[in-house]
Amino acid sequence: MSFLSKVVFASACTLSIGIIGYVHYKQYLDREQLHEGVLRDVERRQKRKAENLYSLQQQIDLTKELKKQRTEDGIT
């Protein structure tokens, strides 16, 4: 083999290995980003659930207070 053919072959191998390495690295990053998205969704759901429970408790407290005021005023 001539020197030029060896250089072309080596550069083609290097380029192929680089492309394969990049694709694997990109897949790994994409997989990590998807996993982080799932974790953010779970956190968002838990936060929303806590907010809803707080709002529900406030409504229950207000309802109790209103019933108490009505019974004190003699209104049924």
C-alpha positions in Angstrom: 0.0 0.0 0.0 1.1 3.5 -0.7 1.6 6.1 1.9 -1.4 8.1 0.6 -3.7 5.1 0.8 -2.6 4.4 4.4 -3.3 8.1 5.4 -6.7 8.0 3.8 -7.6 4.7 5.5 -6.4 6.0 8.9 -8.3 9.2 8.5 -11.5 7.4 7.5 -11.1 5.1 10.5 -10.5 8.0 12.8 -13.5 9.9 11.4 -15.7 6.8 11.7 -14.7 6.2 15.3 -15.3 9.9 16.1 -18.8 9.8 14.6 -19.7 6.7 16.4 -18.4 8.1 19.7 -20.3 11.3 19.2 -23.6 9.5 18.5 -23.2 7.4 21.6 -22.4 10.5 23.7 -25.4 12.3 22.2 -27.7 9.4 23.0 -26.4 9.4 26.6 -27.1 13.1 27.0 -30.6 12.8 25.5 -31.4 9.9 27.8 -30.2 12.0 30.8 -32.3 15.0 29.7 -35.4 12.8 29.4 -34.8 11.4 32.8 -34.5 14.9 34.3 -37.7 15.8 32.6 -39.5 13.0 34.3 -38.1 14.0 37.7 -39.2 17.6 37.1 -42.7 16.4 36.2 -42.9 14.3 39.4 -41.8 17.3 41.5 -44.3 19.6 39.7 -47.1 17.1 40.4 -46.1 16.9 44.1 -46.0 20.6 44.4 -49.4 21.0 42.7 -50.8 18.3 45.0 -49.5 20.1 48.1 -51.0 23.4 46.8 -54.4 21.7 46.2 -54.4 20.2 49.6 -53.6 23.6 51.2 -56.4 25.2 49.2 -58.8 22.5 50.2 -57.9 22.9 53.9 -58.5 26.6 53.6 -61.9 26.0 52.1 -62.8 23.6 54.8 -61.7 26.1 57.5 -63.7 28.8 55.8 -66.7 26.6 55.6 -66.5 25.7 59.3 -66.1 29.4 60.2 -69.2 30.3 58.0 -71.3 27.6 59.7 -70.1 28.8 63.1 -71.1 32.4 62.2 -74.5 31.2 60.9 -75.2 29.3 64.1 -74.2 32.2 66.2 -76.5 34.5 64.2 -79.3 32.0 64.5 -79.5 31.4 60.8 -79.8 27.8 59.7 
